[in-house]
Amino acid sequence: MIAPNLAILARGVCKEFGSGPQRTPVLQGAGLGIARGEVVFLVGPSGSGKTTLLSILGCILTPDGGSVQVLNQEVAQLRPAELAAFRQRHLGYVFQTFNLFPTLSALDNVALAATMRGVALPTARAQAERLLEQVGLSRQGRLRPGQLSTGGCQRVAVARGLVNDPAILFADEPTASLDAANGQAVMELLTRLVKAHGVTLVVVTHDSRILSFANRILHLEHGRLIRATQPGEAAQRATLESVA
């Protein structure tokens, strides 16, 4: 049974890609616990397994070994349809490339995520309008992604990730396409909103400029979590053995 204060508990997570002699291990026994309401960053060099781990914790990829519990649910016990419903009900995502539909307005890009969960279109649009106001885009809701700035598109993506009131929000390189000023603005917005909504936030990033927004930073190398640090403090050994 997962501890009630934990949003995520992963033990011994392994993942390989490829087939036969070309199989490449990406995660090699990674283990971690993330508390409810915590803001956790996953960092490490390219190829260390950050995005793969994020995708496994976010129930997008299936691990080859180990266990993952999300919100008291052992993910491996869910059938594909149940897993899809679990993601829609409890999890939100902000992708590096935004993944917005170019032919839809900002409003409808956000509302679409709610309608896919079964929310009626008028209600979904009302929810989308509320979130676009919270991200500072109340006057740009009718614009399409191509008419918005890069920072504006990322704000739409943040609104879409929160429209279904997820318990956990996963963000993959949310500032990678942004300059320093916009990156800081988006992270200020994102952390303010997740705190207001009581959401757990898990972020993969290479951007050292935004590390101060984390409660805890987990460092990966060669598919393993090797240490944890807190922003502004010297590196210290993580107590990972108990969940590895």
C-alpha positions in Angstrom: 0.0 0.0 0.0 1.4 3.4 -1.0 1.9 5.9 1.8 -1.1 8.3 1.8 1.1 11.4 1.5 2.8 10.1 -1.7 1.4 11.0 -5.1 3.9 8.6 -6.8 6.1 5.7 -5.7 8.3 4.0 -8.2 10.6 1.0 -7.3 13.3 -0.6 -9.5 11.9 0.8 -12.7 13.7 -0.6 -15.8 13.1 0.3 -19.5 14.9 -0.8 -22.7 14.4 0.3 -26.3 15.2 -1.6 -29.5 15.2 -5.3 -30.1 17.7 -8.2 -30.0 21.3 -7.2 -29.8 20.3 -3.6 -30.5 18.4 -3.3 -27.2 19.6 -0.3 -25.2 18.9 0.0 -21.5 17.5 3.5 -20.7 16.4 3.1 -17.1 18.2 0.7 -14.8 16.4 0.3 -11.5 15.2 3.8 -10.9 13.3 4.4 -7.7 11.7 7.5 -6.2 8.8 8.9 -4.1 7.0 12.2 -4.8 4.8 13.7 -2.1 1.4 15.2 -2.9 1.7 18.8 -3.7 5.5 18.7 -4.3 7.3 20.3 -7.2 10.0 17.9 -8.3 12.4 18.4 -11.2 14.2 15.6 -13.0 17.6 16.7 -14.4 20.6 15.0 -16.0 22.6 14.8 -19.2 21.0 13.9 -22.5 20.3 10.2 -22.6 20.1 9.8 -18.9 16.4 8.6 -19.1 14.6 11.7 -17.8 11.9 11.9 -20.4 11.4 8.1 -20.4 11.0 8.2 -16.6 8.5 11.1 -16.9 6.5 9.1 -19.5 6.4 6.0 -17.2 5.4 8.0 -14.2 2.8 9.7 -16.3 1.4 6.4 -17.4 2.2 6.9 -21.1 5.0 4.3 -21.3 5.0 0.9 -19.6 8.2 -0.2 -17.7 9.9 -3.4 -18.5 10.5 -4.1 -14.9 9.8 -2.7 -11.4 6.6 -1.1 -10.1 4.9 2.2 -10.4 2.1 3.4 -8.1 0.3 6.6 -8.9 -2.3 8.0 -6.5 -2.6 4.7 -4.7 -3.1 2.8 -7.9 -0.7 0.1 -9.1 -0.5 1.1 -12.7 0.3 -2.4 -14.0 -3.0 -3.7 -12.8 -5.0 -1.4 -15.2 -6.2 -2.6 -18.5 -5.5 -0.3 -21.5 -9.0 1.3 -21.4 -8.8 1.7 -17.6 -5.4 3.3 -17.9 -6.6 5.8 -20.5 -9.5 6.7 -18.3 -7.1 7.0 -15.3 -4.9 9.4 -17.3 -7.8 11.6 -18.3 -9.3 11.7 -14.8 -6.2 12.3 -12.8 -3.2 13.4 -14.9 -2.3 16.4 -17.0 0.6 17.0 -19.4 2.6 20.0 -20.8 4.7 19.0 -23.7 7.9 20.6 -25.0 6.5 21.2 -28.5 3.1 22.3 -27.1 1.1 19.8 -29.3 -1.6 22.4 -30.0 -4.0 21.9 -33.0 -3.1 24.6 -35.5 -6.6 24.9 -36.8 -8.3 25.4 -33.4 -8.4 28.6 -31.4 -6.6 28.8 -28.1 -10.0 28.4 -26.4 -10.9 25.3 -28.3 -7.4 23.7 -27.8 -8.0 23.9 -24.1 -11.7 23.0 -24.2 -11.0 19.9 -26.4 -9.1 18.2 -23.5 -12.2 18.6 -21.3 -14.6 17.3 -24.0 -12.4 14.2 -24.4 -13.1 13.4 -20.8 -16.9 13.7 -21.5 -17.5 17.3 -20.4 -20.2 19.0 -22.5 -18.8 21.6 -24.9 -20.4 24.7 -23.3 -19.1 23.6 -19.9 -15.7 22.8 -21.4 -15.5 26.2 -23.0 -16.4 27.9 -19.8 -13.6 26.0 -18.0 -11.2 26.9 -20.8 -12.1 30.6 -20.6 -11.5 30.6 -16.8 -8.1 29.0 -17.3 -7.1 31.3 -20.2 -7.9 34.2 -17.9 -5.6 32.7 -15.2 -2.7 32.4 -17.6 -3.2 35.9 -18.9 -4.7 35.1 -22.3 -8.4 36.1 -21.7 -8.2 38.4 -24.8 -6.4 35.9 -27.1 -8.8 33.0 -26.7 -10.0 33.3 -30.3 -6.5 33.3 -31.8 -5.0 30.2 -33.3 -1.5 29.0 -32.2 0.1 30.5 -35.3 -1.2 33.9 -34.2 0.3 33.6 -30.7 3.9 34.1 -29.5 5.9 31.1 -28.4 5.3 32.1 -24.8 1.6 32.4 -25.5 1.5 28.9 -27.0 3.1 27.6 -23.8 0.5 29.4 -21.7 -2.2 27.7 -23.7 -0.5 24.4 -23.1 -0.4 25.0 -19.4 -4.1 25.9 -19.4 -4.9 22.7 -21.3 -2.8 20.6 -18.9 -4.9 21.9 -16.0 -8.4 22.0 -17.5 -9.4 18.6 -16.1 -8.2 19.5 -12.6 -5.5 16.8 -12.5 -4.0 15.6 -9.3 -0.5 15.5 -11.0 0.8 17.6 -13.8 3.8 16.4 -15.9 5.8 18.9 -17.9 8.6 17.9 -20.3 11.0 20.8 -20.9 8.4 23.5 -20.5 10.9 26.4 -21.1 13.0 24.8 -23.8 11.5 26.9 -26.6 11.4 30.1 -24.5 13.9 32.9 -23.9 15.0 33.6 -20.3 12.3 36.2 -19.6 9.5 34.1 -21.0 10.8 31.0 -19.3 10.8 32.6 -15.9 7.3 34.0 -16.5 5.9 30.6 -17.6 7.5 28.9 -14.5 6.2 31.6 -12.2 2.7 31.1 -13.7 3.0 27.3 -13.6 4.1 27.0 -10.0 1.6 29.5 -8.9 -1.3 27.7 -10.6 -0.3 24.2 -9.3 -0.1 25.6 -5.8 -3.5 27.2 -6.1 -5.0 24.0 -7.5 -3.2 21.7 -5.1 -1.5 19.9 -7.9 1.7 17.8 -7.8 4.2 19.0 -10.5 6.9 16.8 -12.1 9.2 18.6 -14.5 12.0 17.4 -16.8 14.4 20.2 -17.7 17.9 21.0 -18.9 17.3 24.7 -18.0 19.4 25.6 -15.0 17.7 29.0 -14.9 14.4 27.6 -13.5 15.8 25.2 -10.9 14.8 27.6 -8.1 11.2 26.8 -8.7 11.6 23.2 -7.5 11.1 21.9 -4.0 13.4 19.0 -4.8 15.7 18.2 -7.7 16.4 14.6 -8.6 19.5 13.9 -10.7 19.7 11.0 -13.2 22.7 9.5 -14.8 22.9 6.3 -16.9 19.2 5.5 -16.1 19.6 5.7 -12.3 18.6 8.3 -9.7 22.0 9.2 -8.1 21.2 12.0 -5.8 18.7 14.7 -4.7 19.4 18.4 -4.1 17.4 21.4 -3.1 17.6 24.7 -5.0 20.5 26.8 -3.8 22.0 24.1 -1.6 25.0 21.9 -2.1 24.3 18.4 -3.6 23.5 15.9 -0.9 22.9 12.2 -1.2 19.3 11.3 -1.7 17.7 8.7 0.5 16.7 6.6 -2.5 17.7 3.1 -1.2 14.4 2.6 0.5 12.5 2.9 -2.8 15.1 1.6 -5.3 
